[in-house]
């Protein structure tokens, strides 16, 4: 099972986010055998949040082998040519280690910040991903769409990977799964997707028609994660910081269908996570493999968790992955 480390780019209100901590974590994950370091995107976060694409470039300069992924960039708020060019350069700088993951987005204030309208997000997403993937893989691109027009556009240099870097998309509803199959190469689940929901949604995604540019149908399960010698120790390290993060998510996702999941009891959170003793975590990773997952992205450090605790979890998961 391939593992990804979801990197903490934001911090508790009393801290400033520190990319030095992220570098230390990602270097350890690289040594421990993780496949990806995975970054998200957020705006209008008062304590601070590092910009995702420039953070990828920084991590590329401080690592050698680990894949560099996003899960995900808010495609509808970006200009596709600028996004394609920036991400192509990340792939060049890293020697071909980029995986570009996108999402539709859900916060009205983030759309307003970039001058986009929430009701346009599906058409903007589809057009953005089409233009990005074509610019990465075609000598010239001419496109006339609802949002953008290009004539004989091209990138130089193009990405190192051929035919192009892989593209992921997140989403929970059937329409999102169908969109992922048409436009992308992999589906990243919600952190809140329950184990009971996953098998049916994996089957639905893999049965959906593929688009002509698709490179496959990876399933990447996103999960809260913490492995420790005992279940009690794992909960003690993770619960407080995760609760504070979920309280913030409850406000951010007030317009989203899954907002209520952030107010659930600990037992419900643990039931859809990879949290517990080493043996329990190994068992859960095996269960996701049996469901058909190709990889698991683990968020081991919510804001406010000590760096030492995050490093312990990364080491533990690395040992589980190689045992």
N, C-alpha and C positions, 0 to 999 in steps of 0.2 A: 504494500500500500504506500503510495507516495504521500508525503506530508508537506503541508505548507504552514508557515508561521505568519499569522496576521499581525502586522507590526503596529504597535501603539504610536500614533503620530499626535495624539492629543493628550491632555494632562488634567489632573485634578485642579480645581480653581486656585489652589494655593501654590501651584507649581508652574513652571514654564516647560513646554515640551522640549526634550533634549535629544537631538539626533545622535549624539554620542552614545546614548543608551541603546538606540535602535541599531546602530552599527555593531555594538558589542553583542547584541542578541542575534543579529543576522549572521555575523561571523561564527558564532557558536553553532547556530542552526546549520550552517554550511559544513562545519566540521562533523556535526552529528548526523549528517546524511539527509537533511530535509531537501525537498525538491525545489520549493519556492519560498521566497519572501514576498508577502502579499500586502499591498497598501490600499487603503480606501481614500475617499475624497470627502471633505466636508468644508463648508464655508460658514461665515457668521457665527463662529464659536469663540466667545469672548476670551477665555483663558489662552487660546492659541491652538493652531492646528497647522502642521507643516504641509505645504503644497505638495501634491502627490508626485507630479512628473519630475520636478526638480529634486525631490527626495529620492526618486528612483535613480537619477543620475549620480547622486551622492553615494548611494549604496553600491551602484555599479563600480565606482572608483575604489571602494573599500572591500570588495569581494572578488572572487575568481571564478566560481563554478555555479553557485546557486542561481536558480531561475528568479527573475524579477517580474512580478505580476501585479496587476491591479484588480480589485474586486470591491467596488468598481468605480470607474470614472463616470461622471454624470453626462452621458453622451449628448443629451438634448441642449445643454448649455454651452457646448464647445463649438467653435468653427471647425468643420471637419478637416480642412486643409492644414490649419495650424496644428491640430491634434495629430494628424498623420505625420507631419514633418517632425514634430517633437518626439513622438514615440519611435519613429524610424531611427532618429538619432540615438535614442536610448539603446535600441537594438545594436546599432553600430558601435557605440561606446562600450557596451557590455560583451561584445563578441557573439551576439546572437542569443541572448538570454531572456528576451522579452516575451511575456504573455499579456495581452491587453484585455482586461475585463471591464465591461461596461454595465451600467444600470440606467433605468429610466429616471430615477430621482423621485422625491416625494415632497420635499419641503417648499412651500410656496415662496418663502423669502429667498431661497437660493435661486429659483427661476427669476424672480424679480430683479435680483442682483445683477444677473447677466442679460436682462432684457428679453427673456424668453417667457412664453405663456404656457402654463401647465397643460392646457387642453391641446397644445401642439406637440406634446412630448413624444408621442408614438411616431408621428411622421418625421419629426426631427431626429429621433433615434435611428430609424430605419435608413434615412438618407445619409446621416453621419457615418454609420457603420459601412454602408455601401461605398461611399466615397473613400473612406480610410482604406478599406481592403483593396479597392481598385488602384489607388495611388501606390500602395505597397507592391502591387504585383503586375501592373501594366506599364508599358513604356510611355504612353500618353493617355489621358482621360478627358473625354468630352462628356459633359453631364448637364442636363437641363431638368431640374426638379422643382418641387414646390417651394423649397427654401434656398437652394443654391444653384448657381450656373457656373460651369467650368468649360473652357475651350482649350484643348491641347495642353492641359495641365500635366505636370510631371514632378517627381521628386528626384533629387540627386544630392546625396546618395540615398538609395533605397535601403531597406533593412537587409541585414546579413542573411537572415533565414529565408529559405526558398521553399515554396513560392512566396511565403510571407509568415510573420509571427501568427500564432494562434490567437483566436478571439473568444472570450467567454462573455456570458451575459447572465445576470441575476434576475430573479423573478419567481413568483409563486403561483400565479393563476394560469389556467390552460392557455390563454392567449400569449402569455409571456413565454411559455415553453414552445409553442408553435413558432413564435418570432425567433427564438433562439435557434431552433433547428434550421430555419430559413436563412438567417443572416450570420450565424456564429458557428463555433466549433466545440463549444462546451457550455454546460449549464452549471452555474454556481448557486447552490441552494441558499435560502435564508438561514441565518443562525437559529431561527425559530421554527423551522420545519420539523414536525414531530417524526419520530421513527415510524409511527403508524401511517403517516401520509407518504413517506418517501417511496416505498416500492411502486405504488400506483403512479406517482408522478414521474419516476424514472422511466417506467414503461411507456407512459404517455409521451414523454419527451423523445424517447428513442424510436417511437412509432411514427412521429410526425414527419412530414415530407422534408427532405433536405434541400437547401438552396444550391444553385449551381457552383457556388464558390466555397461550399462547406468543406472543411478538412476532417470532419468526424463528428462524434457526439460524446465527448467526455462528460462525466458527471463528477463534480467536485463538491463534496459536502462540507459546509461551513459549520463549525461547532465551537462552543466554549470548551476550553480544555485545561485541565490541570491534573497531573499525575504526581502522587506522593506515596510514601510508604504505607499510609493508611488513608481510608476514606475521610476520617475525621480531620486529618492534617490537610488534605486537599481542600475540603470545605472551608476550613479556618483561613487558609491563604487566599481563597478566591471570593468568598461570599460577600464580604464587605465592599471591596472595590467594584464587584460586578453589580451589586445592588445599586450603588450610586450611579453607575453608568446606565442601568436600566431605568432609573428614575428620570434621567435626562432624556433617554430615548422615548419614554412615555410622552414627554412634551413634544419632542421633535416629530414623532409619528402620530400626532393627534389627528391628522387627516388620513392616516393609513389604516388599511383593514386589519393589520396585525398589532395595532397599538396595545390592545388588552393583554397580549402575551407578556408584556414587560412588567406586569403587576401580579404575576402568578407565584404560587408558593415555591420554595426552594426545590421541593421534590419534583415538581413539574419541569423546572429548569434543568435539574440534573438528569432527568429521564430523556432529554433530547440533547445531551452534551457528552463529552468524553472527560468526565471528572471522577476521580476516585483513586483507589489503590492501583499499583502497577498492574496487578492481575485484572482488575475491573476495566481499566483503560485498554489493555490488550484485547480483552474480550469484546469491548464495544467497537474497536477498530476492525476486528475480524467480522463483526456483524455487518458493518457498513460495506465491507468487501463482498460479503455474501449477497447484499442487496443490489450490487452492481456498481458501487462507487469506484471511480478510478483514483481518487485522491481525497484527502481530508485537509481542510485549512483550519488550524487551531488558533483561537484567540486566547492566549495564556495570560496576558497582562492588561486588564482594564486600567483606566487612569487611577492613580493612587496606590497601586501595588508596588512594593519595593522591587528594585531592580534585581536584588539577590534572589527573591522568590521567583521571578520570571525566568532567570537563568537556570534555576533548579528544575523547573518544569521542562524547559527546552532540552536539557541534558537527559531527563527521564524519558521523554518521548523519543529522543534519538536512540536511546538504548532499546526501547520497545520496538522501534522500526527495524532495527538490525538483529534482533534476537530471534 
